[in-house]
Amino acid sequence: MSVSFELWGRALKLFAGGVNSPVRAAVKPYPFYTERGEGAYIYTVDGRRFVDYVLGYGPLILGHSPERVRQRIIEQVEKGWLFGTPCSAEVELAAKIVSHLPSAEKVRFVNSGSEATQTAIRLARGYTSRTKILKFDGNYHGSHDYVLFDAGSAASEFGVPYSAGVPREVGATVSVCEYGDLQALESKLKTEDYAAVIVEPVMGNMGVIPPPEGFLKGVVELCEKYGSLAIFDEVITGFRLGLGGAQGYFGVKPHITTLGKIVGGGLPVGAVVGRGDIIDLLTPNGRVFGAGTFSANPLTMAAGLATIEELEDGRPYRLAERAASAVAEEIERTVGVKHVVNRVGSMFQVFFGVDRVSRASEARRADRGQYLRFQQELMKRGVFVPPSQFETLFTSAAHNEEVVEETTSAIRQAAGSL
């Protein structure tokens, strides 16, 4: 009996579904338990080693336990890890964010991506004195009530349009449009008053779906035309697609941006950034409430600052994107069954049984059974990719040529068994 199997048995008695986040239960026949991570690899309690393309679902752009980040965390632990007062690292990290993100003038740190989008929506409502928000089918913005409608993997993986426990009254304040359809967006905006339009610049919880050309610019322009705020949810893409995030990558400036994942260096984090007059509406300056015991936690601030300093060199992006390109091309070249690979920078995903995936409805038509067979065949050969069709494969600066060669060899073997 494996150690993971024993832990899984205990976990089933202690946690709902045996886990603390649903996707972790998707590894079949039961999850493996990780003991440690180093570079591009994770090591299980059962003595197995996997090349990791999950990377904590996106934050670990430098790989596992990078030296600079680890040392900064250790230094901060020795000084203390919670004060209830400001610390210098939060000022330094915010300054880095403002210097790199095109739309950022001021910052409010919170504790998760979900908390960031929740705060951003409240802020938009406070700024505009409007109630309704609009989102796009397949875009995932976290686990709070106002965004659990047609919400990427949260809806598609579990077969429901929104979560039980979300009041119907909440649904009356949320509209959903097709991603990429500016005509449908304008028809909504000109018939009702919306506080905000929230969008993932690149969909990351329906696999990977890039925006159609001109779409993001059109979203911002329509928001300005009809008095709404454009919120870019860059929890995944922020500092993943470059120092300027997706807005720098695509050359578009939203009014509000939400961040998470990478800006915490792998520790829990969220951030709301944007125009100074909007962010200043948050308490204690303004009338929009926002607070948190662990917001701008010293450990997180130290880890995030060390991560961005490393990214400023540019080399981590080149290494991660080179690895993603090589692995995506190997899947494209080697897999014989009908499929399509979507990639943006160091994010990519393969969809089986379809010719293209440019919107959520097309992703839902992909052959999930075939994807899971591919995922399991790769795991047999020591490569861990997400156990859900609707998640994203990520690469890091630690995915060097040797790691990529190990991966491409596994892909060729796995493809032959499909």
ROZA-513562 format. One record per residue (C-alpha): residue number from 1; residue in three letters; z, x, y. Coordinates in steps of 0.05 Angstrom, whole numbers. Each point is the difference from the previous one (the first is absolute). Example, Ala and Ser with C-alpha at 12.3 -4.5 7.8 and 13.67 -1.06 7.14 Angstrom:
<atoms>
+------+------+--------+--------+--------+
: vovo : vodo :      w :      u :      v :
+------+------+--------+--------+--------+
:    1 :  ALA :    156 :    246 :    -90 :
:    2 :  SER :    -13 :     27 :     69 :
+------+------+--------+--------+--------+
</atoms>
This chain:
<atoms>
+------+------+--------+--------+--------+
: vovo : vodo :      w :      u :      v :
+------+------+--------+--------+--------+
:    1 :  MET :      0 :      0 :      0 :
:    2 :  SER :    -20 :     28 :     68 :
:    3 :  VAL :     49 :      7 :     58 :
:    4 :  SER :    -45 :    -44 :     43 :
:    5 :  PHE :      2 :    -56 :    -53 :
:    6 :  GLU :     76 :      3 :     -2 :
:    7 :  LEU :      4 :     -2 :     77 :
:    8 :  TRP :    -50 :    -58 :      1 :
:    9 :  GLY :     44 :    -40 :    -47 :
:   10 :  ARG :     60 :     10 :     45 :
:   11 :  ALA :    -41 :    -15 :     63 :
:   12 :  LEU :    -23 :    -67 :    -28 :
:   13 :  LYS :     72 :    -22 :     -2 :
:   14 :  LEU :     15 :     25 :     70 :
:   15 :  PHE :    -61 :    -15 :     43 :
:   16 :  ALA :    -48 :    -59 :      8 :
:   17 :  GLY :    -58 :     19 :    -45 :
:   18 :  GLY :     33 :     67 :    -12 :
:   19 :  VAL :    -23 :     31 :     66 :
:   20 :  ASN :     14 :      1 :     75 :
:   21 :  SER :    -73 :     -7 :     21 :
:   22 :  PRO :    -49 :    -40 :    -42 :
:   23 :  VAL :    -57 :     50 :     -9 :
:   24 :  ARG :     47 :     48 :    -36 :
:   25 :  ALA :      2 :    -49 :    -59 :
:   26 :  ALA :    -76 :      2 :     -6 :
:   27 :  VAL :      0 :     64 :    -41 :
:   28 :  LYS :     -8 :    -22 :    -73 :
:   29 :  PRO :     32 :     -7 :    -49 :
:   30 :  TYR :     59 :     19 :     44 :
:   31 :  PRO :     10 :     45 :     61 :
:   32 :  PHE :     13 :     74 :     -7 :
:   33 :  TYR :     58 :     27 :     40 :
:   34 :  THR :    -12 :     60 :     44 :
:   35 :  GLU :     49 :     58 :      1 :
:   36 :  ARG :    -33 :     43 :     54 :
:   37 :  GLY :    -63 :     13 :     39 :
:   38 :  GLU :    -32 :     65 :     21 :
:   39 :  GLY :    -67 :      9 :     35 :
:   40 :  ALA :    -52 :    -45 :    -31 :
:   41 :  TYR :     42 :    -15 :    -62 :
:   42 :  ILE :     57 :    -45 :    -22 :
:   43 :  TYR :     43 :     15 :    -60 :
:   44 :  THR :     32 :    -55 :    -42 :
:   45 :  VAL :     68 :     -5 :    -34 :
:   46 :  ASP :    -39 :      3 :    -65 :
:   47 :  GLY :    -29 :     69 :     14 :
:   48 :  ARG :    -70 :    -23 :     20 :
:   49 :  ARG :    -39 :     26 :     60 :
:   50 :  PHE :    -50 :    -42 :     40 :
:   51 :  VAL :    -49 :     18 :     54 :
:   52 :  ASP :     22 :    -51 :     53 :
:   53 :  TYR :    -50 :    -42 :     38 :
:   54 :  VAL :     52 :    -52 :     20 :
:   55 :  LEU :     41 :     47 :     44 :
:   56 :  GLY :     54 :    -51 :     14 :
:   57 :  TYR :    -55 :    -50 :     18 :
:   58 :  GLY :    -24 :     43 :     57 :
:   59 :  PRO :     54 :     38 :     38 :
:   60 :  LEU :     -5 :     68 :    -35 :
:   61 :  ILE :    -61 :     29 :     34 :
:   62 :  LEU :     28 :     70 :     -9 :
:   63 :  GLY :     16 :    -12 :    -74 :
:   64 :  HIS :     69 :     -3 :    -32 :
:   65 :  SER :     57 :     41 :     29 :
:   66 :  PRO :    -40 :     43 :     50 :
:   67 :  GLU :     40 :     60 :     22 :
:   68 :  ARG :      4 :    -13 :     75 :
:   69 :  VAL :     21 :    -73 :     -8 :
:   70 :  ARG :     50 :     17 :    -54 :
:   71 :  GLN :     33 :     53 :     42 :
:   72 :  ARG :      5 :    -45 :     61 :
:   73 :  ILE :     33 :    -54 :    -41 :
:   74 :  ILE :     50 :     50 :    -29 :
:   75 :  GLU :     15 :     27 :     69 :
:   76 :  GLN :     13 :    -70 :     26 :
:   77 :  VAL :     43 :    -20 :    -61 :
:   78 :  GLU :     45 :     59 :     15 :
:   79 :  LYS :     10 :    -26 :     71 :
:   80 :  GLY :      9 :    -73 :    -20 :
:   81 :  TRP :    -46 :    -59 :    -15 :
:   82 :  LEU :     24 :    -60 :     40 :
:   83 :  PHE :     31 :      0 :     69 :
:   84 :  GLY :    -11 :    -67 :     34 :
:   85 :  THR :    -24 :     39 :     61 :
:   86 :  PRO :    -67 :     28 :     20 :
:   87 :  CYS :    -21 :     68 :    -27 :
:   88 :  SER :    -49 :     51 :     27 :
:   89 :  ALA :    -48 :     -6 :    -58 :
:   90 :  GLU :    -17 :    -73 :     17 :
:   91 :  VAL :    -22 :     22 :     70 :
:   92 :  GLU :    -42 :     57 :    -29 :
:   93 :  LEU :    -33 :    -45 :    -53 :
:   94 :  ALA :    -15 :    -55 :     50 :
:   95 :  ALA :    -31 :     51 :     47 :
:   96 :  LYS :    -45 :     24 :    -57 :
:   97 :  ILE :    -22 :    -71 :    -15 :
:   98 :  VAL :    -16 :    -15 :     73 :
:   99 :  SER :    -39 :     65 :      7 :
:  100 :  HIS :    -45 :    -15 :    -59 :
:  101 :  LEU :     -8 :    -75 :     -7 :
:  102 :  PRO :    -51 :    -25 :     52 :
:  103 :  SER :     35 :    -67 :     15 :
:  104 :  ALA :     72 :     25 :      0 :
:  105 :  GLU :     40 :      4 :     65 :
:  106 :  LYS :     68 :    -19 :    -27 :
:  107 :  VAL :     33 :     -4 :    -69 :
:  108 :  ARG :     54 :    -41 :    -35 :
:  109 :  PHE :     22 :     27 :    -68 :
:  110 :  VAL :     21 :    -49 :    -54 :
:  111 :  ASN :     13 :      8 :    -75 :
:  112 :  SER :    -62 :    -23 :    -37 :
:  113 :  GLY :    -72 :    -22 :      9 :
:  114 :  SER :     21 :    -72 :    -11 :
:  115 :  GLU :     52 :      5 :     55 :
:  116 :  ALA :    -53 :     31 :     45 :
:  117 :  THR :    -49 :    -57 :     -8 :
:  118 :  GLN :     55 :    -51 :      7 :
:  119 :  THR :     22 :     32 :     65 :
:  120 :  ALA :    -71 :      6 :     26 :
:  121 :  ILE :    -13 :    -74 :    -12 :
:  122 :  ARG :     65 :    -20 :     35 :
:  123 :  LEU :    -19 :     47 :     57 :
:  124 :  ALA :    -69 :    -32 :      7 :
:  125 :  ARG :     30 :    -69 :      1 :
:  126 :  GLY :     50 :     22 :     53 :
:  127 :  TYR :    -54 :     33 :     42 :
:  128 :  THR :    -50 :    -58 :     -2 :
:  129 :  SER :     48 :    -59 :     -5 :
:  130 :  ARG :    -43 :    -25 :    -56 :
:  131 :  THR :     19 :    -17 :    -72 :
:  132 :  LYS :    -59 :      5 :    -47 :
:  133 :  ILE :    -26 :     64 :    -32 :
:  134 :  LEU :    -64 :     14 :    -37 :
:  135 :  LYS :    -10 :     46 :    -59 :
:  136 :  PHE :    -57 :     16 :    -48 :
:  137 :  ASP :     -9 :    -17 :    -73 :
:  138 :  GLY :     22 :     58 :    -44 :
:  139 :  ASN :     38 :     37 :     55 :
:  140 :  TYR :     71 :     17 :    -20 :
:  141 :  HIS :     51 :      8 :     55 :
:  142 :  GLY :     66 :      3 :    -38 :
:  143 :  SER :     48 :    -48 :    -33 :
:  144 :  HIS :     26 :    -44 :     56 :
:  145 :  ASP :    -17 :    -74 :      6 :
:  146 :  TYR :    -53 :      0 :     54 :
:  147 :  VAL :    -48 :     46 :    -36 :
:  148 :  LEU :      5 :    -23 :    -73 :
:  149 :  PHE :    -63 :    -43 :      5 :
:  150 :  ASP :    -62 :     24 :    -38 :
:  151 :  ALA :     34 :     68 :      3 :
:  152 :  GLY :    -38 :     51 :    -41 :
:  153 :  SER :     33 :     21 :    -64 :
:  154 :  ALA :     61 :    -44 :     15 :
:  155 :  ALA :    -44 :    -61 :     -9 :
:  156 :  SER :    -57 :     25 :    -45 :
:  157 :  GLU :     42 :     35 :    -53 :
:  158 :  PHE :     46 :    -60 :    -10 :
:  159 :  GLY :    -50 :    -56 :     10 :
:  160 :  VAL :     33 :    -36 :     58 :
:  161 :  PRO :    -23 :    -10 :     72 :
:  162 :  TYR :     71 :     12 :     26 :
:  163 :  SER :     70 :     11 :    -26 :
:  164 :  ALA :     47 :    -54 :    -23 :
:  165 :  GLY :     58 :     -4 :     49 :
:  166 :  VAL :    -45 :      4 :     61 :
:  167 :  PRO :      7 :    -66 :     38 :
:  168 :  ARG :    -63 :    -42 :      9 :
:  169 :  GLU :     18 :     -2 :     74 :
:  170 :  VAL :    -12 :     75 :      4 :
:  171 :  GLY :    -70 :    -11 :    -27 :
:  172 :  ALA :    -15 :    -44 :     59 :
:  173 :  THR :      8 :     60 :     46 :
:  174 :  VAL :    -48 :     46 :    -39 :
:  175 :  SER :    -76 :     -4 :     -6 :
:  176 :  VAL :    -43 :     42 :    -47 :
:  177 :  CYS :    -71 :     23 :     11 :
:  178 :  GLU :    -51 :     38 :    -43 :
:  179 :  TYR :      6 :     75 :     12 :
:  180 :  GLY :    -61 :     24 :     38 :
:  181 :  ASP :    -21 :    -69 :     26 :
:  182 :  LEU :      3 :      4 :     76 :
:  183 :  GLN :    -35 :    -68 :      8 :
:  184 :  ALA :     55 :    -34 :    -40 :
:  185 :  LEU :     53 :     38 :     40 :
:  186 :  GLU :    -28 :    -22 :     67 :
:  187 :  SER :     -5 :    -73 :    -23 :
:  188 :  LYS :     75 :      3 :    -14 :
:  189 :  LEU :     19 :     36 :     64 :
:  190 :  LYS :    -38 :    -47 :     46 :
:  191 :  THR :     29 :    -63 :    -30 :
:  192 :  GLU :     74 :     20 :     -4 :
:  193 :  ASP :     47 :     47 :     36 :
:  194 :  TYR :     20 :     60 :    -43 :
:  195 :  ALA :     54 :     50 :     17 :
:  196 :  ALA :    -33 :     54 :    -42 :
:  197 :  VAL :    -53 :     19 :    -50 :
:  198 :  ILE :     27 :     49 :    -52 :
:  199 :  VAL :    -48 :     41 :    -42 :
:  200 :  GLU :     -1 :     58 :    -48 :
:  201 :  PRO :    -54 :     46 :     29 :
:  202 :  VAL :    -14 :     21 :    -72 :
:  203 :  MET :     23 :    -48 :    -54 :
:  204 :  GLY :     47 :     38 :    -45 :
:  205 :  ASN :     31 :    -55 :    -43 :
:  206 :  MET :    -65 :    -29 :    -26 :
:  207 :  GLY :    -21 :     68 :    -26 :
:  208 :  VAL :    -35 :     35 :     57 :
:  209 :  ILE :    -45 :    -41 :     45 :
:  210 :  PRO :    -27 :     32 :     64 :
:  211 :  PRO :    -15 :    -43 :     61 :
:  212 :  PRO :    -71 :    -21 :     15 :
:  213 :  GLU :    -32 :     38 :     58 :
:  214 :  GLY :     24 :    -27 :     66 :
:  215 :  PHE :     52 :    -46 :    -30 :
:  216 :  LEU :     63 :     34 :     27 :
:  217 :  LYS :    -30 :      7 :     69 :
:  218 :  GLY :    -19 :    -73 :     -3 :
:  219 :  VAL :     71 :    -21 :    -19 :
:  220 :  VAL :     29 :     36 :     61 :
:  221 :  GLU :    -53 :    -28 :     47 :
:  222 :  LEU :      9 :    -71 :    -24 :
:  223 :  CYS :     76 :      6 :      7 :
:  224 :  GLU :     -8 :     23 :     72 :
:  225 :  LYS :    -50 :    -56 :     14 :
:  226 :  TYR :     48 :    -54 :    -25 :
:  227 :  GLY :     67 :     28 :     21 :
:  228 :  SER :     26 :     23 :    -68 :
:  229 :  LEU :     27 :     68 :    -20 :
:  230 :  ALA :    -35 :     42 :    -53 :
:  231 :  ILE :     49 :     31 :    -50 :
:  232 :  PHE :    -28 :     55 :    -45 :
:  233 :  ASP :     43 :      7 :    -62 :
:  234 :  GLU :     -5 :     75 :    -12 :
:  235 :  VAL :     58 :      5 :    -48 :
:  236 :  ILE :    -49 :     30 :    -50 :
:  237 :  THR :    -54 :     30 :     44 :
:  238 :  GLY :     46 :     29 :     55 :
:  239 :  PHE :     -3 :     76 :     -6 :
:  240 :  ARG :    -38 :     -9 :    -66 :
:  241 :  LEU :    -70 :     -3 :     30 :
:  242 :  GLY :     16 :     54 :     50 :
:  243 :  LEU :     51 :     12 :     56 :
:  244 :  GLY :    -30 :    -59 :     38 :
:  245 :  GLY :      5 :    -47 :    -59 :
:  246 :  ALA :    -54 :    -52 :    -12 :
:  247 :  GLN :     -5 :    -15 :     74 :
:  248 :  GLY :    -19 :     73 :     12 :
:  249 :  TYR :    -45 :      0 :    -61 :
:  250 :  PHE :    -39 :    -62 :     23 :
:  251 :  GLY :      9 :     10 :     75 :
:  252 :  VAL :     36 :    -66 :     16 :
:  253 :  LYS :     65 :    -11 :     39 :
:  254 :  PRO :     44 :    -60 :    -19 :
:  255 :  HIS :     57 :    -27 :     43 :
:  256 :  ILE :     54 :     11 :    -53 :
:  257 :  THR :      0 :     44 :    -62 :
:  258 :  THR :     48 :     -1 :    -59 :
:  259 :  LEU :     14 :     65 :    -38 :
:  260 :  GLY :     39 :     20 :    -62 :
:  261 :  LYS :     -7 :     43 :    -62 :
:  262 :  ILE :    -25 :     68 :     25 :
:  263 :  VAL :     39 :     -1 :     66 :
:  264 :  GLY :     64 :      2 :    -41 :
:  265 :  GLY :    -22 :     59 :    -43 :
:  266 :  GLY :     15 :    -40 :    -63 :
:  267 :  LEU :     66 :    -31 :     23 :
:  268 :  PRO :      8 :    -73 :     20 :
:  269 :  VAL :    -32 :    -13 :     69 :
:  270 :  GLY :    -38 :    -47 :     44 :
:  271 :  ALA :    -22 :      3 :     72 :
:  272 :  VAL :    -30 :    -47 :     52 :
:  273 :  VAL :    -40 :     36 :     54 :
:  274 :  GLY :    -45 :    -23 :     56 :
:  275 :  ARG :     -7 :    -11 :     74 :
:  276 :  GLY :     63 :     16 :     39 :
:  277 :  ASP :      4 :    -69 :     33 :
:  278 :  ILE :     -2 :    -34 :    -69 :
:  279 :  ILE :     50 :     45 :    -36 :
:  280 :  ASP :     47 :     -5 :     60 :
:  281 :  LEU :     11 :    -73 :    -16 :
:  282 :  LEU :     44 :     21 :    -58 :
:  283 :  THR :     75 :      0 :     11 :
:  284 :  PRO :     37 :     31 :     36 :
:  285 :  ASN :    -56 :     -1 :     53 :
:  286 :  GLY :    -29 :    -68 :    -14 :
:  287 :  ARG :     13 :    -67 :    -33 :
:  288 :  VAL :    -31 :     14 :    -69 :
:  289 :  PHE :     56 :     18 :    -47 :
:  290 :  GLY :     -6 :     61 :    -45 :
:  291 :  ALA :     56 :     41 :    -32 :
:  292 :  GLY :     17 :     39 :    -63 :
:  293 :  THR :     58 :     42 :    -26 :
:  294 :  PHE :    -47 :     49 :    -33 :
:  295 :  SER :    -56 :      0 :     51 :
:  296 :  ALA :    -21 :     71 :     19 :
:  297 :  ASN :     44 :     27 :    -56 :
:  298 :  PRO :      9 :     75 :     10 :
:  299 :  LEU :    -25 :     18 :    -70 :
:  300 :  THR :    -63 :    -41 :      9 :
:  301 :  MET :    -14 :     27 :     69 :
:  302 :  ALA :      7 :     72 :    -25 :
:  303 :  ALA :    -47 :    -13 :    -59 :
:  304 :  GLY :    -51 :    -36 :     43 :
:  305 :  LEU :      0 :     54 :     53 :
:  306 :  ALA :    -10 :     55 :    -52 :
:  307 :  THR :    -57 :    -39 :    -32 :
:  308 :  ILE :    -38 :    -10 :     65 :
:  309 :  GLU :      9 :     73 :     19 :
:  310 :  GLU :    -32 :     18 :    -66 :
:  311 :  LEU :    -57 :    -49 :     11 :
:  312 :  GLU :    -15 :     28 :     69 :
:  313 :  ASP :    -29 :     61 :    -35 :
:  314 :  GLY :    -58 :    -43 :    -25 :
:  315 :  ARG :     -2 :     34 :    -68 :
:  316 :  PRO :     38 :    -55 :    -38 :
:  317 :  TYR :    -53 :    -50 :     21 :
:  318 :  ARG :    -57 :     44 :    -23 :
:  319 :  LEU :     33 :     12 :    -67 :
:  320 :  ALA :     18 :    -72 :    -12 :
:  321 :  GLU :    -69 :    -27 :     20 :
:  322 :  ARG :    -36 :     53 :    -42 :
:  323 :  ALA :     40 :    -20 :    -61 :
:  324 :  ALA :    -11 :    -75 :     12 :
:  325 :  SER :    -75 :     12 :      8 :
:  326 :  ALA :     -4 :     41 :    -64 :
:  327 :  VAL :     40 :    -50 :    -42 :
:  328 :  ALA :    -37 :    -61 :     28 :
:  329 :  GLU :    -67 :     33 :    -13 :
:  330 :  GLU :     20 :     17 :    -72 :
:  331 :  ILE :     18 :    -73 :    -12 :
:  332 :  GLU :    -66 :    -22 :     31 :
:  333 :  ARG :    -40 :     49 :    -41 :
:  334 :  THR :     35 :     -6 :    -67 :
:  335 :  VAL :     20 :    -72 :    -10 :
:  336 :  GLY :    -57 :    -34 :    -36 :
:  337 :  VAL :     19 :    -73 :      9 :
:  338 :  LYS :    -15 :    -40 :     62 :
:  339 :  HIS :     46 :     20 :     57 :
:  340 :  VAL :      7 :     20 :     73 :
:  341 :  VAL :     45 :     52 :     33 :
:  342 :  ASN :     25 :    -11 :     71 :
:  343 :  ARG :     28 :     60 :     38 :
:  344 :  VAL :     25 :     12 :     71 :
:  345 :  GLY :     27 :     71 :     11 :
:  346 :  SER :     54 :     14 :    -52 :
:  347 :  MET :      4 :    -73 :    -23 :
:  348 :  PHE :    -45 :    -28 :    -55 :
:  349 :  GLN :     -4 :    -51 :    -57 :
:  350 :  VAL :    -49 :    -20 :    -55 :
:  351 :  PHE :    -19 :    -72 :    -15 :
:  352 :  PHE :    -33 :    -18 :    -66 :
:  353 :  GLY :    -52 :    -54 :    -13 :
:  354 :  VAL :    -23 :     -8 :     73 :
:  355 :  ASP :    -54 :     30 :     43 :
:  356 :  ARG :     39 :      2 :     65 :
:  357 :  VAL :     69 :    -15 :     28 :
:  358 :  SER :      1 :    -13 :     75 :
:  359 :  ARG :     50 :    -58 :      2 :
:  360 :  ALA :     59 :    -26 :    -39 :
:  361 :  SER :    -39 :    -53 :    -37 :
:  362 :  GLU :    -46 :     53 :    -29 :
:  363 :  ALA :     60 :     44 :    -21 :
:  364 :  ARG :     30 :    -60 :    -36 :
:  365 :  ARG :    -64 :     -7 :    -41 :
:  366 :  ALA :      6 :     71 :    -27 :
:  367 :  ASP :     17 :     10 :    -73 :
:  368 :  ARG :     74 :     14 :      3 :
:  369 :  GLY :      4 :      7 :    -76 :
:  370 :  GLN :    -50 :     56 :      1 :
:  371 :  TYR :     37 :     34 :     57 :
:  372 :  LEU :     66 :     -2 :    -39 :
:  373 :  ARG :    -34 :     29 :    -62 :
:  374 :  PHE :    -26 :     57 :     44 :
:  375 :  GLN :     69 :      9 :     30 :
:  376 :  GLN :     33 :      3 :    -69 :
:  377 :  GLU :    -53 :     49 :    -27 :
:  378 :  LEU :     14 :     46 :     58 :
:  379 :  MET :     75 :     -4 :    -11 :
:  380 :  LYS :    -11 :     21 :    -73 :
:  381 :  ARG :    -33 :     62 :     29 :
:  382 :  GLY :     54 :     16 :     51 :
:  383 :  VAL :    -28 :    -33 :     63 :
:  384 :  PHE :     39 :    -55 :     35 :
:  385 :  VAL :    -40 :    -48 :     43 :
:  386 :  PRO :     27 :    -67 :     26 :
:  387 :  PRO :     13 :    -51 :    -55 :
:  388 :  SER :    -30 :    -55 :     44 :
:  389 :  GLN :    -73 :    -11 :     19 :
:  390 :  PHE :     23 :    -19 :     70 :
:  391 :  GLU :     36 :     65 :     17 :
:  392 :  THR :    -30 :     65 :     26 :
:  393 :  LEU :    -10 :     69 :    -29 :
:  394 :  PHE :     24 :     54 :     48 :
:  395 :  THR :     -8 :     75 :      1 :
:  396 :  SER :     42 :     53 :     34 :
:  397 :  ALA :     -3 :     71 :     25 :
:  398 :  ALA :     28 :     20 :    -68 :
:  399 :  HIS :    -61 :    -26 :    -38 :
:  400 :  ASN :    -34 :     68 :     -4 :
:  401 :  GLU :    -61 :     20 :    -41 :
:  402 :  GLU :     40 :     10 :    -64 :
:  403 :  VAL :     31 :    -69 :      6 :
:  404 :  VAL :    -68 :    -32 :     15 :
:  405 :  GLU :    -31 :     35 :    -60 :
:  406 :  GLU :     56 :    -26 :    -45 :
:  407 :  THR :    -13 :    -69 :     28 :
:  408 :  THR :    -75 :      0 :     -7 :
:  409 :  SER :      6 :     23 :    -72 :
:  410 :  ALA :     46 :    -59 :    -14 :
:  411 :  ILE :    -48 :    -48 :     34 :
:  412 :  ARG :    -58 :     23 :    -44 :
:  413 :  GLN :     41 :    -12 :    -62 :
:  414 :  ALA :     27 :    -67 :     24 :
:  415 :  ALA :    -69 :    -24 :     21 :
:  416 :  GLY :    -26 :     15 :    -70 :
:  417 :  SER :     51 :    -48 :    -30 :
:  418 :  LEU :    -16 :    -59 :     45 :
+------+------+--------+--------+--------+
</atoms>
